[in-house]
Amino acid sequence: MVDTSIVIGAFNEEENVEELYSELTRVMRDIGVPYELLFIDDGSTDRTLELLRKIYESDQQVRVIRFGRNFGQQVAIAAGLKFARGKIVILIDADLQTPPSEIPRLRDKLLEGHDIVYGVRSRNPVSWYRRIGSRAANRFVAKVAGLNVPDGVSSFLALDRKLVDEVNLFNEKTKYISGHLGWLSYGRYAAIPVERRPRERGKSKYTLWRLIGLTINLVTLYSTAPLVIASFLGFLFTLCGAVLCVWSVVARGLSSVGTVIGTVILFSGVQLLCVGILGEYVGRIYGEVRERPSYVIREVLDHGADVGASKS
C-alpha cells in the first residue's frame, strides 16, 4: 500500500524535472514510507516527456501520465488525484519554486487530523501587483462564491485520502480543483508557512489574463451571485433611465446631444456587461452538455501495469 503520493503537473519543464525528481526522491527516502511520484505531462512540446521516460525507467516509484495535448493545470491535477494511490496525496508544481524539503512539515500537519493542509507563502518573490491582485481575487472569490481559503495559498498542499475520494466524485467537465477543495473542506483545513523561491529556469505559465480567466471560472462555477448582480444592475439603471426621462421632460436641460450619447453608451455598457455574465453561465452549460472528456490520456507509464490510452 502506497502511503504518500506526490502529484506533479508538468508542462514544458525540461529544465526542472530532473532536479525536482532528485530532490523529491531524497526527501521521500528520508521520510521512510512507501511512496510514488506521479508526473502528469500536460502535453509538453519540449523534452519534458523524454526526460520523464528516463526517470521512469530508472525508478520503480515513478509513474507518468501523458496527455494527448495541453489541457491546463487544473485538469492535470484532477487526473493526478484520480490516479494517485496514496493515503496521503501531496500536490507540488514542477517549477521548483516550492522546495520539496517542505513536504515533511506539510505531511506531519495533515497527520494531526486535518482534511487538507495549505502551504502559504511566507515570502512571495513575484511582483507586487501580482501579490495584490492575487490577494484581492482570493477575497473576492471567498466573498462571492463562499469558499473559505486562506490568503497567500500556493498550489503546494497535502490532502487526506478521504477528501481525495470526495473530489473524484465531481463530474463537471470544467475542472477547478482549488474550488472543489475549498468547498469540501470548509472549516476543516490548516495552513502552514512555506518557503517560496524565485523561478530560476523556464517561464511561468500564468499570465495576467490567464489568472483573470481562472478567477472568472471559479466564481461562475460556485456562485450565481453575478447573475443576481446583473439583475440588480438592470433594475437600477432602468430606474435611473425613468428618472432621467422625467427630469429631461421637466427641466429640458438634459436634452443635449452629449447627454443623450453619454446615456446611451452607459446603458449599452451595462447591457453588454449583463449579457456577458449570462454568457459565462450559458457557456458552462454548453460545455457540460457536449459531454466531451475533460482530458484525453495518450499514454500511461506504470511499472507492472498494462494501461493504455484513456479519457475522463
Secondary structure, DSSP 8 states (H G I E B T S, - for coil): --SEEEEEEESS-TTTHHHHHHHHHHHHHHHTS-EEEEEEE-S-SSSHHHHHHHHHHH-TTEEEEEESS---HHHHHHHHHHH---SEEEEEETTSSS-GGGHHHHHHHHTTT-SEEEEEESS--S-HHHHHHHHHHHHHHHHHH-----TTEEEEEEEEHHHHHHHTT---SS--HHHHHHHHSTT-EEEEEE------SS--S--HHHHHHHHHHHHHHH--HHHHHHHHHHHHHHHHHHHHHHHHHHH--S-SHHHHHHHHHHHHHHHHHHHHHHHHHHHHHHHHHTT--S-EEEEEE-TT-----EE-
